[in-house]
């Protein structure tokens, strides 16, 4: 786990669902250096849920938000720790590099190939964690490789009413909506892009409208400092 010193940053971007850019102040917290791997998941849960297992150091994917909560509950019981998913604001602040941010477009660089496995060079498959360049905080794969669950409910209009200090997303589940494919929109936020996407979805501010599901979604752990 990497300690992220609290601070204030400009969250959001210029796409429709991450407007307006707004200042957010966060307390210090900790976040995992890497995405949770298949080996880590299997050690806690007893089986590997991915469709193509065999890469122990690849990030676990094909896990739902609810499955992640079960994993965290078991992990906390085994370790005596208090792990959780990061909030959307914590995720973006960490991806941007926290107090050490150099305002890169992607997590650690303006060169997408330096920091992220995307459709440009991944072969459309996730890769072992930590092979690309880390960001300013020493965090790996926050752009690309696999989508990462956040703890927040998803609301495309949340930024317009978000509190300034330690936002945690809508207090209750927003009404279900359909996305561009006619599918029910995501109930929880995902971030970071994946190995099948291009560069646009891997930007640190990107907040796409994906449905809850199992395909190519992973996570990294966080905890309060």
Secondary structure as UniProt FT lines:
FT   STRAND          2..4
FT   STRAND          7..11
FT   HELIX           16..18
FT   STRAND          22..26
FT   STRAND          29..31
FT   HELIX           38..45
FT   TURN            51..52
FT   TURN            56..57
FT   STRAND          58..59
FT   HELIX           65..79
FT   STRAND          84..85
FT   HELIX           88..96
FT   HELIX           98..100
FT   TURN            107..108
FT   HELIX           112..115
FT   TURN            119..121
FT   TURN            123..124
FT   TURN            129..130
FT   TURN            136..137
FT   STRAND          147..153
FT   TURN            156..157
FT   HELIX           158..160
FT   TURN            180..181
FT   STRAND          188..191
FT   TURN            195..196
FT   HELIX           200..202
FT   TURN            204..205
FT   TURN            215..216
FT   STRAND          217..218
FT   STRAND          221..224
//
